[in-house]
Amino acid sequence: MTSIATNTRERLDEAHRMQRLGEVAALEESLRHIEGKKGQADRLRRRAESGPAGLG
């Protein structure tokens, strides 16, 4: 997922340079979703690493 975010940021930089405002908006939205998914994956990973909940 990190490589997807990196690629999207590179595309966003290019869209800014080329003044493609519609593409800028779409890529910014994509980055928000990517960051949300990364957070979700981190939470799931931490939960899995901590073991079953409520069995203590």
Buried (B, 14 or more C-beta within 10 A) or exposed (E): EEEEBEEBEEBBEEBEEEEBEEBBEBBEEBBEEBEEEBEEEEEEEEEEEEEEEEEE
